Every structure is written in structure tokens, then in C-alpha cells.
Amino acid sequence: VFGAGDPADFFMSLTYGNGVYVLSARKDYGSQAIIYRSATATNNSWTVTTNSLAPATYINRIQFLNNRFFVFTAGNDMYQSTDGISWTNFTASVVLTQPDGTTRPWGLGHQIFNGVWDGTSYHFYGSSSYYSGYGSTFTSTDGVNFTLIPKTAYIVPQESTIINGIYFICGNEGIVSSADGLVYKHSGNSFTDMVKTANKYVAV
């Protein structure tokens, strides 16, 4: 694969930031997480590491948000990196403020699939035991102190983006959107991704 890795690696997501492309994968369709990295994204320019993340890590998404790379896993663990090579598990540093005003450490029962950066705050989308499932949105200004906002729309978040100032989450239940990143509503249709051209939105 690009001169590195194994042909059976299962690619998950690709992101770009700080001058490099970073691609996540699962080995042999299994749980061993693999990170590919390239400065040019051309053939034979990729390097691969198989020990950046803990064993048996299922990656949900790798993203570059604000000034760093994030890895969100199918569990409660989260990693971050500035160069796509050295990764730090920052899960234990996260403090979660819940809608009732109580605070707690980040732990089992909370999971992030993906997120966006709007220039001021991170908006992370996933699930929370506080609401017993998906459709949960967490906001943060520093990427460490999270606030779970009141739940307004159920969705299993497969993709998220900000287009023309509108927050979109695409998932199993269609698309939900928000004008402020806090209150979301369903469109009534089922889509898995969305982009904006010069004069229209395109959903698939």
C-alpha cells in the first residue's frame, strides 16, 4: 500500500494538517490501529507505524482540527499529535461538565466519532451515557475541558462539517443541522455526506 503497510489494511479516514497527510487504518480488518503519514501523498512516500496507539484500538476517525491531529476511537480513548508521528493519549486529562452542572472524568459511556472546529470552539459528536446513547454533542475551547450540551437530535454521527456557517452532522439517520452548533434538527431525509458548490448544497 503506497510502498508501505499491508495489502489487507482497511483504510478508515484521511486528514491533512501542519504540512502532512495522515491516514488511519485497521490491520487485516481487525482492531490493530495503524497510522500512515506522508508529506506529499504520492506513491512510495508513506511511512507507517503500528505501535502509535494502544493494542486492540478501533479507530472511528482521524482529523486535523485547529492546530493538532485527533484520533477518536470506538471506545472512550482519544489521542492527539502535532506531527502525526508521536501520539499522546489525553483521555485521562479530560474533564466533562454535564448538563446538570456536575463534572466528571471522561470515561466509559462516552465516545466521540468526529468533530469540527469553528474558529472558536471544538464541537465533538458522539454518544454519552448521560443521554443513554447517540446524538450527543460536546463543546470545548481547549480540547481538554468538555461540556456536554443538551441533546436536541438523535443521530449516529458518521461525518461532520461546517458549510457556509451551518453545522452539519451526517449519519445513519440522515442529516441534522444547526445554525449555532448547539441546537440541531433533522431534515427528514437520509444522507451520509454533504458538500457545498458555488450555488448549491449536494447531499449523497
Buried (B, 14 or more C-beta within 10 A) or exposed (E): BBEBBEEEBBEBBBBBBEEBBBBBBBBEEEBBBBBBBBEEBEEEBBBBBBEBBBEEBBBBBBBBBBEBBBBBBEBBBBBBBBBBBEBEBBBEBBEBBBEEEEEBEBEEEBBBBBBBBBEEBBBBBBBBEBBEEBBBBBBBEEBBBBBBBEBBBBBBBBBBBBEEEBBBBBBEBBBBBBEEBEBBEBEEEEBEEBEEEEEEEEBE
